[in-house]
Amino acid sequence: MSRPSAAPHALPVTTPTPPGSFELWGDVLHPVTLTVADLRRGWEQHRAEVVFDCATAGPQHHTFTGPLLREVMAVARPDFDPARRKERSRFLVFVSGGDGHHAVLSWAEIDADFGNAPVLLATRMDDEDLDTIGTQLVVPSDRCGARYVSAVTGIWTGRHQLAGAPSSEG
């Protein structure tokens, strides 16, 4: 995977990764490449029955199974002090898919101390394994399917700092 500059507004530029694998990287202490099989073995699997509106195909009904995004991200150890809530709230998560789609979430959205959204990295969809096509980002609370990213190839997380704004800690 080729990486963008460290600018917080830059989206990751992805190149093909092995089928079913993706990289966690960015402002993390331990970048890691994972597969769908790793996700199935390494984390508790959660089930989500969802309905979302697809602009081209109408309502979609699916059942997804997989670990919580925040629990998977923890293995890469995002470079923030967990005790500093404001620091965590400045982190963003960019998810890239094999088809060129991207989605952005805030760390606070998935953090148990803030939004606690049960966002999944699906290992199964409608009782079918996703090993060969790759994991799917699943945002069960979204009415629209735009942030459902198929064949995830990379997940970048990092601090958001507005250009010219003073850095504040706390």
C-alpha positions in Angstrom: 0.0 0.0 0.0 1.4 3.4 -0.8 1.0 6.0 1.9 0.1 9.7 1.6 2.0 12.5 3.2 1.4 12.9 6.9 -1.1 15.7 6.3 -4.2 15.0 8.3 -6.5 15.8 5.4 -4.9 13.3 3.0 -6.8 10.2 2.1 -4.8 7.0 1.9 -3.9 6.0 -1.6 -4.2 2.3 -2.0 -2.7 -0.2 -4.2 -3.8 -3.8 -4.5 -3.2 -5.9 -1.4 -3.4 -9.7 -1.3 -7.1 -10.8 -1.5 -8.8 -10.7 1.8 -6.1 -8.6 3.5 -5.8 -5.0 4.7 -3.4 -2.8 6.5 -3.9 -0.8 9.7 -1.5 2.2 9.7 -1.1 5.9 10.4 -0.5 7.4 13.8 -0.2 4.0 15.3 2.6 2.3 17.3 2.2 -1.0 15.6 1.1 -1.0 11.9 -0.2 -4.4 11.0 -1.6 -6.3 8.0 -4.6 -8.6 8.8 -6.8 -11.0 6.8 -10.4 -11.9 7.2 -9.3 -15.2 8.8 -7.3 -13.2 11.3 -10.4 -11.2 12.2 -12.4 -14.3 12.7 -9.8 -16.0 15.0 -8.6 -13.0 17.0 -11.7 -11.2 18.1 -15.2 -11.8 19.5 -17.7 -11.9 16.6 -20.7 -9.7 16.7 -23.8 -10.1 14.6 -25.7 -7.2 13.0 -28.9 -7.4 11.0 -29.1 -4.2 9.0 -31.2 -2.4 6.5 -29.8 0.5 4.5 -30.9 2.4 1.5 -28.7 2.0 -1.6 -29.0 4.9 -4.1 -28.9 2.5 -7.0 -30.6 -0.7 -5.7 -33.0 0.5 -3.0 -33.3 -1.0 0.5 -30.7 -3.7 1.3 -31.2 -6.3 4.0 -28.1 -8.1 5.2 -26.8 -9.9 8.2 -23.1 -9.3 9.0 -20.8 -10.9 11.5 -17.4 -9.7 12.6 -15.4 -7.9 15.3 -15.8 -4.3 16.4 -13.6 -1.9 14.5 -12.4 -0.3 17.7 -11.2 -3.6 19.1 -9.3 -4.5 15.9 -7.8 -1.0 15.8 -6.5 -1.5 19.4 -4.0 -4.1 18.1 -2.2 -1.3 16.1 -2.2 0.9 19.2 -3.3 4.3 18.0 -0.8 6.9 19.2 -2.9 8.6 21.8 -3.0 8.5 25.6 -6.2 6.6 26.3 -6.7 8.7 29.5 -6.9 11.9 27.5 -10.4 12.1 26.1 -9.9 15.3 24.0 -6.8 13.7 22.4 -8.9 10.7 21.4 -11.6 12.9 20.0 -9.2 14.4 17.5 -8.4 11.1 15.8 -10.1 10.2 12.5 -10.4 6.8 10.8 -10.2 6.6 7.0 -11.3 3.3 5.4 -10.4 2.4 1.8 -12.0 -0.3 -0.3 -10.7 -2.3 -3.2 -13.3 -0.6 -5.5 -12.0 2.9 -4.7 -14.7 3.8 -2.2 -13.6 5.5 1.1 -15.4 6.3 4.4 -14.4 8.5 7.2 -15.3 8.0 10.9 -14.3 9.9 14.0 -12.6 7.9 16.7 -15.1 9.4 19.2 -17.9 7.8 17.1 -16.6 4.3 17.8 -15.0 4.9 21.2 -16.9 3.3 24.1 -16.6 6.6 26.1 -18.2 8.6 23.4 -20.6 7.4 20.6 -20.0 3.7 21.3 -21.2 2.8 17.7 -21.0 -0.9 17.0 -19.1 -0.5 13.7 -18.0 -3.9 12.4 -15.3 -5.3 10.2 -17.4 -8.1 8.7 -16.0 -11.6 8.2 -19.3 -12.9 7.0 -22.2 -11.5 5.1 -25.5 -13.4 4.9 -23.8 -16.5 6.3 -21.1 -16.4 3.6 -17.4 -16.1 4.5 -15.7 -13.0 3.1 -12.2 -14.5 3.1 -11.5 -14.2 -0.7 -13.2 -10.9 -1.3 -12.1 -9.1 1.9 -13.7 -7.6 5.0 -16.5 -5.1 4.8 -16.9 -2.0 7.0 -20.4 -2.1 8.4 -22.0 1.0 10.1 -25.3 -0.4 11.4 -26.6 3.0 12.5 -26.4 4.5 9.0 -29.7 4.7 7.1 -27.7 5.1 3.8 -25.1 2.5 2.7 -22.5 5.0 1.6 -20.1 4.2 4.5 -20.4 0.4 3.9 -17.0 -0.2 2.3 -16.5 -3.5 0.6 -13.2 -5.3 0.2 -11.3 -3.1 2.7 -7.7 -2.6 1.7 -6.5 -0.1 4.3 -7.5 1.6 7.5 -5.6 4.8 8.4 -6.0 6.5 11.7 -4.5 9.8 12.8 -4.9 13.1 14.5 -6.9 15.9 12.9 -5.3 19.3 13.2 -6.7 22.3 11.3 -4.0 24.1 9.4 -2.9 27.1 11.4 -4.8 26.2 14.5 -2.8 26.0 17.8 -2.2 22.5 19.1 -4.0 21.9 22.4 -3.6 19.0 24.7 -6.1 17.7 27.3 
